[in-house]
Amino acid sequence: MEEQKALEELRRDESSRGAFLKMVGGAGAAGALGIFLAACGDDDKEDEAAKTGEEKKPAADSNKGDAAIVNYALTLEYLEADFYQQVIASGEITDKKIVEAAKQIGQNEQEHVDALKATAEMLGGAVAKAPKTKFDDVLAGGPDMILETAATVENLGAAAYLGAAGMIKSKTVLAAALSIHSVEARHAAALNSLVGRGFGGKGGLSGSLPDGAFAKGMSEADVLAAVKPFLA
């Protein structure tokens, strides 16, 4: 599987490991990465085979494809980070525990923005700019609509990363995307529970992900159509 190949490269290659840690936050990510790799096991035979093989350099068109995916993810993270900033600034949510949760999730999303921007720069080419958003109707709808929208946006984020994972060529970028996907999924689970959503929502956005035993990814076209109401 691509995920396993990505982890093997991170385990073996110091340069890949360094690039990954830089992407996801430097020293703060080192402990998590170590646990992550250890949990996935080790294979001495595979390591030995890797030492004798010749590592292939990624093709230029692969970099361009990964850069486009990173910018796509970055656009979604811009939207999520801006949403939580506006929610907190609005004062519509008054429950202190929920406000603290929103701040924590918003901070996660901003860190995703920073990591993806650094990744896009590393891959070369243009870096996506933050889109203009419109959440006025959501904020005017009060706490219930805000939390329902937050759950939908987080489900959308998890589905977007899952849908794009199979198209990522760089093992380092794939590993970073998987680490973000996991966080988005946990955000979605917490918010789904908060608003009382159960499993089995059609398409994964109105109910919890996974919708059954296996999570379903979404195509870029479907994701962009879903976020269109939130873009100015």
Sequence and secondary structure as in RCSB ss.txt:
>XXXX:A:sequence
MEEQKALEELRRDESSRGAFLKMVGGAGAAGALGIFLAACGDDDKEDEAAKTGEEKKPAADSNKGDAAIVNYALT
LEYLEADFYQQVIASGEITDKKIVEAAKQIGQNEQEHVDALKATAEMLGGAVAKAPKTKFDDVLAGGPDMILETA
ATVENLGAAAYLGAAGMIKSKTVLAAALSIHSVEARHAAALNSLVGRGFGGKGGLSGSLPDGAFAKGMSEADVLA
AVKPFLA
>XXXX:A:secstr
 HHHHHHHHHHH HHHHHHHHHHHTTHHHHHHHHHHHHHT   HHHHHHHHHS      HHHHHHHHHHHHHHHH
HHHHHHHHHHHHHHHT    HHHHHHHHHHHHHHHHHHHHHHHHHHHH S       B  HHHHHTHHHHHHHHH
HHHHHHHHHHHHHHHTT   HHHHHHHHHHHHHHHHHHHHHHHHHT  B  GGGTSSBSSSSSS     HHHHHH
HHGGGB 
